[in-house]
Amino acid sequence: MKTMNITIKVESDLVQDAKVLAAKRGTSLSRLVAEQLREMVQQDQIYAAAKNNALNHLRRGFDLQWEKPASRETLHDRENLR
């Protein structure tokens, strides 16, 4: 995959802490940032796919097997109770 250089502005304290973190993980700061960006983009793509899937289900609707209940008159028919 082709790579590109980018320039970002980050607080110097954060840069120092990130360098230490990268060293603890045995990687470079550049690779650490790239991996985090890749993870964020991947999670966003997964979320978007799940959202689209859910919206498609809502558009199609769900078969709840609903039946219209009996009318009030039928339910309270006193003649049949005698």
KEMINU-366590 format. One record per residue (C-alpha): residue in three letters; residue number from 1; z, x, y. Coordinates in nm, 2 decimals. Layout:
// KEMINU-366590
+------+-----+--------+--------+--------+
| code | pos |     c3 |     c1 |     c2 |
+------+-----+--------+--------+--------+
|  ala | NUM |      Z |      X |      Y |
...
+------+-----+--------+--------+--------+
***
This chain:
// KEMINU-366590
+------+-----+--------+--------+--------+
| code | pos |     c3 |     c1 |     c2 |
+------+-----+--------+--------+--------+
|  met |   1 |   0.00 |   0.00 |   0.00 |
|  lys |   2 |  -0.09 |   0.13 |   0.35 |
|  thr |   3 |   0.22 |   0.20 |   0.56 |
|  met |   4 |   0.25 |   0.19 |   0.94 |
|  asn |   5 |   0.49 |   0.35 |   1.18 |
|  ile |   6 |   0.70 |   0.13 |   1.40 |
|  thr |   7 |   0.93 |   0.20 |   1.69 |
|  ile |   8 |   1.25 |   0.00 |   1.73 |
|  lys |   9 |   1.55 |   0.02 |   1.97 |
|  val |  10 |   1.89 |   0.03 |   1.80 |
|  glu |  11 |   2.23 |   0.12 |   1.93 |
|  ser |  12 |   2.31 |   0.49 |   1.85 |
|  asp |  13 |   2.64 |   0.40 |   1.67 |
|  leu |  14 |   2.44 |   0.17 |   1.44 |
|  val |  15 |   2.19 |   0.44 |   1.37 |
|  gln |  16 |   2.46 |   0.69 |   1.27 |
|  asp |  17 |   2.62 |   0.44 |   1.04 |
|  ala |  18 |   2.29 |   0.35 |   0.89 |
|  lys |  19 |   2.20 |   0.71 |   0.83 |
|  val |  20 |   2.53 |   0.75 |   0.64 |
|  leu |  21 |   2.46 |   0.44 |   0.44 |
|  ala |  22 |   2.12 |   0.56 |   0.35 |
|  ala |  23 |   2.25 |   0.90 |   0.25 |
|  lys |  24 |   2.51 |   0.72 |   0.02 |
|  arg |  25 |   2.23 |   0.53 |  -0.14 |
|  gly |  26 |   2.02 |   0.84 |  -0.18 |
|  thr |  27 |   1.74 |   0.72 |   0.04 |
|  ser |  28 |   1.61 |   0.76 |   0.39 |
|  leu |  29 |   1.68 |   0.55 |   0.69 |
|  ser |  30 |   1.31 |   0.45 |   0.70 |
|  arg |  31 |   1.31 |   0.34 |   0.34 |
|  leu |  32 |   1.64 |   0.15 |   0.38 |
|  val |  33 |   1.50 |  -0.04 |   0.68 |
|  ala |  34 |   1.17 |  -0.11 |   0.50 |
|  glu |  35 |   1.35 |  -0.24 |   0.19 |
|  gln |  36 |   1.56 |  -0.47 |   0.40 |
|  leu |  37 |   1.26 |  -0.60 |   0.59 |
|  arg |  38 |   1.07 |  -0.66 |   0.26 |
|  glu |  39 |   1.38 |  -0.85 |   0.12 |
|  met |  40 |   1.40 |  -1.07 |   0.43 |
|  val |  41 |   1.03 |  -1.15 |   0.42 |
|  gln |  42 |   1.04 |  -1.22 |   0.05 |
|  gln |  43 |   1.34 |  -1.45 |   0.09 |
|  asp |  44 |   1.17 |  -1.64 |   0.37 |
|  gln |  45 |   0.86 |  -1.69 |   0.15 |
|  ile |  46 |   1.07 |  -1.82 |  -0.13 |
|  tyr |  47 |   1.25 |  -2.06 |   0.11 |
|  ala |  48 |   0.91 |  -2.18 |   0.25 |
|  ala |  49 |   0.77 |  -2.24 |  -0.10 |
|  ala |  50 |   1.09 |  -2.44 |  -0.20 |
|  lys |  51 |   1.08 |  -2.64 |   0.12 |
|  asn |  52 |   0.71 |  -2.73 |   0.07 |
|  asn |  53 |   0.78 |  -2.83 |  -0.29 |
|  ala |  54 |   1.07 |  -3.05 |  -0.18 |
|  leu |  55 |   0.86 |  -3.21 |   0.09 |
|  asn |  56 |   0.58 |  -3.28 |  -0.15 |
|  his |  57 |   0.83 |  -3.45 |  -0.38 |
|  leu |  58 |   0.95 |  -3.67 |  -0.09 |
|  arg |  59 |   0.60 |  -3.76 |   0.00 |
|  arg |  60 |   0.52 |  -3.87 |  -0.35 |
|  gly |  61 |   0.85 |  -4.06 |  -0.38 |
|  phe |  62 |   1.07 |  -4.11 |  -0.67 |
|  asp |  63 |   1.06 |  -4.39 |  -0.93 |
|  leu |  64 |   1.41 |  -4.52 |  -0.93 |
|  gln |  65 |   1.32 |  -4.80 |  -1.17 |
|  trp |  66 |   1.46 |  -5.05 |  -0.92 |
|  glu |  67 |   1.44 |  -5.42 |  -1.00 |
|  lys |  68 |   1.50 |  -5.69 |  -0.75 |
|  pro |  69 |   1.84 |  -5.84 |  -0.81 |
|  ala |  70 |   1.88 |  -6.21 |  -0.89 |
|  ser |  71 |   1.90 |  -6.44 |  -0.59 |
|  arg |  72 |   2.23 |  -6.56 |  -0.45 |
|  glu |  73 |   2.14 |  -6.91 |  -0.57 |
|  thr |  74 |   2.09 |  -6.80 |  -0.92 |
|  leu |  75 |   2.40 |  -6.59 |  -0.93 |
|  his |  76 |   2.62 |  -6.88 |  -0.80 |
|  asp |  77 |   2.46 |  -7.16 |  -0.99 |
|  arg |  78 |   2.76 |  -7.38 |  -1.07 |
|  glu |  79 |   2.57 |  -7.63 |  -1.27 |
|  asn |  80 |   2.50 |  -7.40 |  -1.55 |
|  leu |  81 |   2.87 |  -7.30 |  -1.57 |
|  arg |  82 |   2.99 |  -7.66 |  -1.67 |
+------+-----+--------+--------+--------+
***
